[in-house]
Amino acid sequence: MCIQCLKRALTAKGISQRELGRRIEATQASVSHYVKGKRLPGTVVLYKICKELDIETDVYYAELSWTLLMKEIKKSKVTFSEISK
């Protein structure tokens, strides 16, 4: 999310991390980790988040995969053109 997707959805819905946590039966700390990209939610939690925020799960995973790929590229100091060869 799609970290940006999750942040945008929370803002758009006017829902705090604490409130989302309450709705999905998770702690505010867990939600904070998802928002910051420090942890990935499991399948059930992901479903609950997407349901509460009206996000399609495939959109979440597509954006999340891209975000994680870009982080790995930055860590390894490999350029995108080198990967796409």
N, C-alpha and C positions, 0 to 999 in steps of 0.2 A: 504496500500500500505504500510499498505503497504507504510509506510513512506520511507523505504529503497528502495522500488520499484520505487517510484516517484523520489527520489534523483538519483538513478542509471539511470533512463530513461532520466532525464534532462541532466545529464553528458554525457551519450552516444550520445544523439542528439545534444549536444553542444548548448542547449537552456537555456538562463537565466530565472530566475523567472519573471523578468520584461517582457521579450519577450513572455513567456508562457501566462502571464496575458493579454498582448495585443491580442494574438491570440484567447484566450477564452473569451475575453471581461470582464476581472476581474482585480482588482488592484494587484500590486506586493505584497502588504501587505496580501491580501487574499491568494495568492499563497504561500507566506511564511508560513502562518498559516497551510495550507494543508501539506506542506513539513515537518513542525515541529510536525505535529500531534495535533495541538491545536484546529483545526476545521475540520469538515468533509464536503466535497463538496456535494451540492445537486445533484440530479440525472442528471439534464441537464448539470451542470458544470462538473460532473464526466465524462459524455459522451464526452464532449468537450476535457477534459484533455486526456482521453484515446485515442481519435481519433488523437489528435496532437502528442502524444508520442508513438503511435502504441502499446498500452497496452490493453489486453483483460479485460473488466470490471469484469468478474468473478474472474480473478487472483487478481485484485486490492482488491475486497471485501474479498476474502479468506485471503489474507495476512493482511488486515486491521483488520478483525475480530480476528485473532490470536494475533495481536499486542495489541488490546484493552483488550482481555481476559488476557494476560500476565500482563498488567498494573494493572488490577483489582486484580489479584492474589497477586501481590507485595504489593498493598495498604492494602489488608486485612490480609496479612501475613499468608495466608493459603497455605499449600503446595499442589502441583499438585496431589500428591497421595491421599490427603484427598478429593479432588474434584472428582477424578475418582472412588471413592468407590460406 
